[in-house]
Amino acid sequence: MAAVGGEEQTGGIRMLRKFADQDLSLTDAVGLPVMAVQRINACWSTDRHLGLTGVALVTDEQ
């Protein structure tokens, strides 16, 4: 678990701008830089947006 403050929110807003062509929620957008900072290289998700930055997704379909 990671705390989310101003720096993480700013990173999320940056992701929203970078991926403006995607239907990305603020929650997902904040998760992208948090995963990068935490060096998380795989994530369980049913939402393909969490893989936008190259993090491998583990889904319930695998």
N, C-alpha and C positions, 0 to 999 in steps of 0.2 A: 504494500500500500504506500502511496506517496501523497504528501500534503500538496494541496493546490492553492497557490497564492497569486499575487500580482504577476510575478515573473512567468508562471505557467500559463496564466490567462493571456498575457501578451504573446507568448509563443503560440497559443491556440488561435489568436486573432491573425497572427502571421500565416498560419496554416490555412485559415479560412480564405485569406487573400490569395495565397499561392494556388489553392485548389478551388478557386471561385466557380469553376465549371462543374463541380461536384455538389451533390446534395449532402453536405457535411454538417453534422450538428456541432455545436460548440463543445459538447462533451467529448466527441470523437476528436475534434481538432486539438483540444488540450491534451488528449492522450498521446497524440503523435510525438510532440516534443518531449513529453515525460518519458515515453518509451526510449527515445534516443538518448536522453540524459542518463537514464538508468541502464543503458546498454542492453535493452531487452530485444532479443532477435527473433522471438516467436511469441505469438499471442493467440489465445483461444478466442474466437469471435465468429459470429454469424453475420457480421457486417464487413463487407469487403473494404470499406473505407479505412479500416485500421491497417491495411496493407499498402496504402498509398506511398509510403516512404520506403518500401522494400522489406518491412518486417514480415516474416513468414507467418501465415495464418493457419491455425489448427481449427478446423470446423467440425461440426457434428456430422458432416457428410463424408468425412475421411475414415 
